[in-house]
Amino acid sequence: MNEWTGVLRLSMEKKRNKTVTKQVYFQGAFKMLRPHYFDNTGQACFFLINPGGGYVDGDRYRMEITLEEEAELILTTQSATKVYKTPHTPVVQENIIHLKKDSILEYIPDALIAYREAKYKQNTVIQMERGATLFYSDILTPGWSPDGEWFQYDLLQLKNEIYLDGQLILFDHLKLQPLEDGVDGIGYLEGYTHLGSMIIISEQVTSDVVQRLYDEVEKDFSDCKVGLSLMNEGGFTVRILAHSTQKIEELLASCSAFLRKEWYDRAPVALRKY
């Protein structure tokens, strides 16, 4: 356990129409607040906290989340994740997520901010049972540097593997090395500074739902680029290129609000943190 800077394990279950904590454990520079309940649906919300204020050279974090059948969880961070200079060893974040049948996870972290000479690697493996639903998002932001230039970080590398009943249905590998490869070309950021992603996996995903979602949020596409891609196995992905974190947050929130209303007749998630 000493090899990790911070470890967190959380297991949730459904009891009497309410999602409650089955098991929770955290150690080191990784903590969480008590669960919140925003409405009468029984869906729980946890805020993740890094009491150190940011990630530095050689930090290693591991998070394991398990949702039992019909458990419903919103998981977010208390603030942005800040990655500072890592001159020797990249920061590593490992996420292991298990979603049992009919469970729902909405993972809505604040932005990841990479500062000058930062190196960050994130590996996420999600095991889902058929009937489970996943909303998984990321926002990548270049941090401030003394000379005022963007893209002074060395590496951002995020890998997502999602399995449905043991079969791989999505492998998403994003790797940005601005000082080595540049970020302006086709297939990179194409002149934009911020990147947002959302992965939605659900049996309720259809081409009609994706088209109506696109029509709903298309009016907010000014000064950004947005792409929606339908998957073969009950899901779709959203990619957003923009010039600000706020723009990406607004679009991802619109996508989430549309699907929550469409599938569950629920109000949008309101995560007021400041």
ZIDA-V551945 format. One record per backbone hydrogen bond with DSSP energy under -0.5 kcal/mol. CO is the residue of the C=O (numbers start at 0). NH is the residue of the N-H. If there is no record, write none. Layout:
BEGIN
CO/NH
CO/NH
END
This chain:
BEGIN
0/3
4/28
5/61
6/26
7/63
8/24
9/65
10/21
10/22
11/67
12/14
12/19
14/17
17/14
17/19
19/12
22/10
24/8
26/6
27/29
30/48
35/44
38/41
41/18
43/73
44/35
45/47
45/75
46/32
47/77
48/30
48/50
49/52
54/83
55/58
58/91
59/4
59/5
60/93
61/7
62/95
63/9
64/97
65/11
65/67
66/99
67/70
68/13
70/103
71/43
72/74
72/105
73/45
74/107
75/47
79/81
80/82
80/112
81/54
81/83
82/114
84/56
88/57
90/120
91/60
92/122
93/62
94/124
95/64
96/126
97/66
97/99
98/128
99/102
100/69
102/132
103/72
104/106
104/134
105/74
105/107
106/136
107/76
110/80
110/112
111/113
111/140
112/82
112/114
113/142
114/117
116/85
117/153
117/154
118/90
119/156
120/92
121/158
122/94
123/160
124/96
124/126
125/127
125/162
126/98
127/164
128/131
132/104
133/200
134/106
135/198
136/108
137/196
138/111
139/194
140/113
143/115
144/147
151/116
152/178
154/119
155/175
156/121
157/173
158/123
159/171
160/125
161/168
161/169
162/127
162/164
163/166
166/163
169/161
170/172
171/159
171/173
172/174
173/157
175/155
176/179
176/180
176/181
177/181
182/188
182/189
184/187
184/189
188/191
193/241
194/139
195/239
196/137
197/237
198/135
199/235
200/133
201/204
205/209
206/210
207/211
208/212
209/213
210/214
211/215
212/216
213/217
216/219
217/220
220/223
224/240
226/238
228/236
231/233
233/201
234/230
235/199
236/228
237/197
238/226
239/195
240/224
241/192
241/193
243/247
244/248
245/249
246/250
247/251
248/252
249/253
250/254
251/255
252/256
253/257
254/258
255/259
256/260
257/261
258/262
259/263
259/264
259/265
260/264
268/270
269/271
270/272
END
